[in-house]
Amino acid sequence: MLSVSCKAAIKSVVYLGSKLQPDDRAGVKDIARFINENEHTVGKVLQKLVQSEIIHSTKGPNGGFYISDKQKTRPVITLVDAIDGLTVFEQCGLGFASCNDHRPCPFHHDFKKVRELFRKMCSENTIDDLCLQVENGLAWVGE
C-alpha cells in the first residue's frame, strides 16, 4: 500500500525519535545504513519531511536531521500524507484506476476494509507511539 519512499520515511523518523539523544543529529548515510535503505531515497524523503516540518535539519559540522518532542506528537498519517499523499487510502488493491463500489475489482470489498483499518491505525498512532515501541524493545527499525 505504501511506496518504498514512504516506508523509508517512517523508518527514518522512528530512527531519529528512538535512537538519538535529544541533542544528537544524524546524517543521511548513518540513517540509511541503520534502516537498510538506499541513501539517495533516504536523502530525498528527509528533505520532504523537513519541508513539511515533520523533522528538523541543521547544516554545518554538527548538523544533521533530528525530531523534536513536539514533532513526535504528530500522527503517523502526516508522514504518509507528506510522502505518498492521502490518496493511498483510496487506491485499488490491484492498481486499477477505475475500481470503485459500483465497478469493483475482485479484491475491492475486502481491500477497502484493510485500507480503512490502516488509515485508522495511521491516524490514531503518533510518531512517538512508534518510537516508544522501539525504545522499549517491543519493535525494531534496523540493524
C-alpha positions in Angstrom: 0.0 0.0 0.0 2.8 2.4 0.9 5.6 3.3 -1.5 9.2 2.4 -0.8 9.9 6.1 -0.1 7.1 6.3 2.4 8.3 3.2 4.2 11.8 4.7 4.3 10.4 8.0 5.7 8.6 6.2 8.5 11.6 4.1 9.4 13.9 7.2 9.3 11.6 9.2 11.6 11.3 6.4 14.0 15.1 6.0 14.0 15.5 9.7 14.7 12.9 9.6 17.5 14.0 6.4 19.2 17.8 6.0 18.7 19.1 9.6 19.1 19.5 11.6 22.3 17.7 14.9 22.3 20.8 17.0 21.2 22.1 14.5 18.7 21.8 14.9 14.9 22.1 12.1 12.3 23.3 12.3 8.7 21.7 10.7 5.7 24.4 8.0 5.4 24.0 6.9 9.0 20.2 6.8 8.8 20.2 4.9 5.5 22.8 2.4 6.8 20.9 1.8 10.1 17.4 1.3 8.4 19.0 -0.6 5.4 17.6 1.7 2.8 19.1 3.4 -0.3 20.9 6.6 0.7 19.5 8.6 -2.2 15.9 7.6 -1.3 16.5 8.5 2.4 18.0 11.8 1.4 15.0 12.7 -0.7 12.4 11.8 1.8 14.2 13.5 4.7 14.2 16.8 2.7 10.4 16.4 2.0 9.9 15.8 5.8 11.9 18.9 6.6 9.8 20.9 4.1 6.6 19.5 5.7 8.0 20.4 9.2 7.8 16.9 10.4 11.5 16.9 11.3 14.3 19.5 11.5 17.7 19.8 9.9 20.7 21.9 10.6 23.8 22.5 8.4 27.4 22.6 9.4 29.9 20.3 11.2 27.4 19.5 13.9 24.5 19.4 11.6 22.1 16.7 10.6 18.5 15.6 11.0 16.5 15.4 14.2 13.0 15.4 15.6 11.6 17.5 18.5 9.3 16.2 21.2 6.6 18.4 19.7 7.0 16.9 16.3 6.8 13.4 17.7 3.3 14.1 18.8 2.0 14.2 15.2 0.0 11.3 13.9 1.8 8.9 11.5 -0.7 9.8 8.8 1.1 13.2 8.5 4.2 11.2 7.3 2.1 9.3 4.8 0.5 12.5 3.5 3.9 14.2 3.1 5.4 11.4 1.0 2.6 9.5 -0.7 -0.5 11.7 -0.2 -3.7 10.6 1.3 -4.9 9.0 -1.9 -3.1 5.8 -0.9 -6.1 5.2 1.4 -8.4 5.2 -1.7 -6.3 3.2 -4.2 -7.3 -0.1 -5.6 -5.6 -3.2 -4.2 -4.8 -4.4 -7.7 -3.9 -1.0 -9.1 -7.0 -0.4 -11.3 -7.8 3.3 -11.8 -11.5 2.8 -12.2 -12.1 0.4 -9.3 -14.9 1.6 -7.0 -18.1 0.4 -5.2 -20.0 0.3 -8.5 -17.3 -1.4 -10.5 -15.2 -3.3 -8.0 -12.1 -5.4 -8.7 -12.0 -8.9 -7.2 -10.3 -7.6 -4.0 -12.3 -4.4 -3.7 -14.6 -5.1 -0.8 -12.0 -6.9 1.4 -9.2 -4.5 0.5 -11.4 -1.5 1.3 -11.7 -2.8 4.9 -7.9 -3.2 5.1 -7.4 0.4 3.8 -9.8 1.8 6.3 -8.2 -0.1 9.1 -4.7 1.0 8.0 -5.9 4.7 7.8 -7.3 4.4 11.3 -4.1 3.0 12.6 -2.0 5.8 10.9 -4.4 8.4 12.3 -4.5 7.1 15.9 -0.8 6.3 16.3 1.6 9.1 16.8 5.3 9.1 15.8 6.1 8.9 19.5 3.9 5.8 19.8 6.1 4.0 17.3 9.3 5.4 18.8 8.3 4.1 22.3 7.8 0.6 21.0 11.4 0.6 19.7 12.8 2.2 22.8 11.0 -0.4 25.0 12.3 -3.3 22.9 8.9 -4.2 21.6 9.8 -3.4 18.0 12.8 -2.5 15.9 13.6 -0.4 12.8 17.0 -1.6 11.7 20.3 -3.5 12.1 
